[in-house]
Amino acid sequence: MTSDLPPIAGVSVPDTTLAQEATELVRDTTSPLIYDHSRRVYFFGALRGRDQGLSFDAELLYIGAMFHDLGLGERFRGSGRRFEVDGADEARRFLRSRGVPEDSVRRVWTAIALHTTPGIPEFMEPEVALVTAGVEYDVLGIGFDSVSDTDRAAIVTLHPRPDFKRRILRAFTEGISPKPETTFGNVKADVLEHYVSGFERGDFVRTILESPWSE
C-alpha cells in the first residue's frame, strides 16, 4: 500500500494498512472540519517532534491524532463520559481488532485521553506529548513561530481551516453540551460557559466545602 500523498513540510503520513484504515474510518465518520483538523494535528505534532529531536512512532502518533476528536461525534453524546475517553476507547477497539501490541494501544489511548489536560502529556512518551502539541498548535497557536511560514502554508493548503476558530468551538459545544458534567476540572468548561446559556461550571473549592465530611 502506498501513502495517500507525498511528504508535506517534510512529514509523511505512515505508509501502512493501519494508517490507511484509520484515515478511511475518520474521513467516513466525522465532518470535514474534524478530519482536516485531525490531519493537521498529525503534521504539526510530527514537525514539533522532529524539531525537538524526539524519537516517536509515526504510526501511533497518526492514529492518536486521527482519533483524538472522534468522541465529539453524535453517537457519543449520550455516553455520559468525557469525549476524550470515548475517542480513546474507539481507538483502542480499532487497534486491538488489528492485533496491535498492548503497549502501543496504551500509548494511543493515553495520548487521546489526555489531549485536553495541559501540563502532563509533555512529560510522557513522545506519542502522547506530540498529540497534545499538535492539538495545542492547531487550536491555540501555542509555539506558532516554531513552524516556518512555508511549512505551515503547505499543511494548511492540503487541509484548509476556513473560519476554523468559530467552527471548532461550535463542534466542541455540540459535542459536550449534552453532558456538561464531564467538563468539571478541564478546559471544556470554558466552552460551555461562553456558549451555553445557564451553564454553571463546577467549583472545586465548593465541592470540597460541601462534601459529606464534617471537617
Buried (B, 14 or more C-beta within 10 A) or exposed (E): EEBEEEEBBEBBBBEBEBBBBBBEBBBEEBEEBBBBBBBBBBBBBBBBBBEEEBEBBBBBBBBBBBBBBBBBBEEBBEBEBBBBBBBBBBBBEBBEEEEBEEEBBBBBBBBBBBBBEBEEBEEBBBBBBBBBBBBBBBBEEBBEEBBEEEBBEBBBEBBEBEEBEEBBBBBBBBBBBEBBEBBBEBEBBEBBEEBBEEBEBEEEEEEEEEEEEEE
